Amino acid sequence: MIINAMRISRVWSLCIIGVLVWIMNANDYPAGPFVLGVVLGAIVEQNFIASILMSDGDLSAFFTRPIAGVLGVVTLTVWLLPAAISLWRLALDGRAGTPPGEPRSAPDQLVFKKGS
């Protein structure tokens, strides 16, 4: 039986990935994105490099076609919207200097009396 170094390294990487997924599951982290990144990472990287070489290093080639532009805008929105919403809420609350996790102070209550 012949075992080459390539197969042994794959077995070891599989064991390491299995341990990492087990640790992630034990700490309530989703393992799906990690596994998806490990499986598709090399394929995406190869295609990205091929695209950059075909466009002579111009990143705007990813946004010149309508579908690619829409997907790019949606991706940037998904990445940046949570931070923008958090900053917006901090600006509205006037709590820019308070650390996260502190309870919010109750707003001043206005009492309206009937007939006043």
C-alpha positions in Angstrom: 0.0 0.0 0.0 1.5 3.3 -1.1 0.6 6.5 0.8 2.0 9.7 -0.6 2.5 12.9 1.3 -0.3 14.7 -0.5 -2.9 12.3 0.9 -1.4 12.4 4.4 -1.5 16.2 4.4 -5.2 16.1 3.4 -6.0 13.7 6.2 -4.2 16.0 8.7 -6.0 19.1 7.4 -9.3 17.2 7.6 -8.6 16.4 11.2 -7.7 20.0 12.0 -10.8 21.3 10.3 -12.9 18.7 12.3 -11.4 19.9 15.6 -12.0 23.5 14.7 -15.6 22.8 13.7 -16.1 20.9 17.0 -14.8 23.9 18.9 -17.0 26.3 17.0 -20.1 24.2 17.7 -19.2 23.9 21.4 -19.0 27.7 21.5 -22.3 28.3 19.5 -20.6 29.6 16.4 -22.0 28.6 13.1 -19.6 26.1 11.3 -21.3 26.4 7.9 -19.6 29.6 6.8 -16.2 28.2 7.9 -16.6 25.0 6.0 -18.0 26.9 2.9 -14.9 29.1 3.0 -12.6 26.1 3.2 -14.3 24.3 0.4 -14.8 27.2 -2.0 -11.9 29.5 -1.0 -9.4 28.1 -3.4 -11.9 28.1 -6.3 -12.9 31.7 -5.7 -9.3 32.8 -5.4 -8.4 31.2 -8.7 -11.3 32.8 -10.5 -10.7 36.2 -8.9 -7.0 36.1 -10.0 -8.1 35.1 -13.5 -10.6 38.0 -13.6 -8.0 40.5 -12.4 -5.5 39.3 -15.1 -8.1 39.6 -17.8 -9.0 43.1 -16.8 -5.3 44.2 -16.5 -5.7 44.8 -12.8 -8.6 47.1 -13.1 -11.1 46.5 -10.2 -13.8 48.6 -11.9 -14.3 45.6 -14.3 -16.3 44.0 -11.5 -18.9 46.8 -11.6 -19.2 47.6 -15.3 -21.9 45.1 -16.2 -25.4 45.8 -14.7 -25.8 42.5 -12.8 -22.3 42.7 -11.4 -22.9 46.3 -10.4 -26.1 45.5 -8.6 -24.5 42.5 -6.8 -21.6 44.7 -5.8 -23.8 47.4 -4.4 -25.9 44.8 -2.5 -22.7 43.3 -1.1 -21.4 46.6 0.0 -24.7 47.5 1.5 -24.9 44.3 3.5 -21.4 44.9 4.8 -21.8 48.6 5.7 -25.4 48.9 6.7 -25.1 47.4 10.2 -22.3 49.8 11.1 -24.2 52.7 9.6 -27.3 51.8 11.6 -25.3 51.6 14.8 -23.7 54.9 14.2 -27.0 56.5 13.4 -28.6 55.1 16.6 -25.6 56.4 18.6 -26.0 59.8 17.1 -29.7 59.9 17.8 -29.3 58.8 21.3 -26.5 61.2 22.0 -24.6 58.3 23.7 -21.5 58.4 21.5 -19.3 58.4 24.6 -20.9 55.5 26.6 -19.6 52.0 26.2 -21.7 49.3 24.7 -23.7 47.2 27.0 -24.8 49.9 29.4 -28.5 50.2 29.8 -30.2 53.1 28.1 -31.5 55.8 30.2 -35.3 56.2 30.1 -36.5 59.2 28.2 -38.1 62.1 30.0 -41.8 61.4 30.4 -44.2 64.2 29.4 -47.4 64.2 31.4 -50.4 65.8 29.8 -53.3 66.7 32.0 -56.8 66.8 30.6 -58.2 70.3 30.5 -54.8 72.1 30.8 
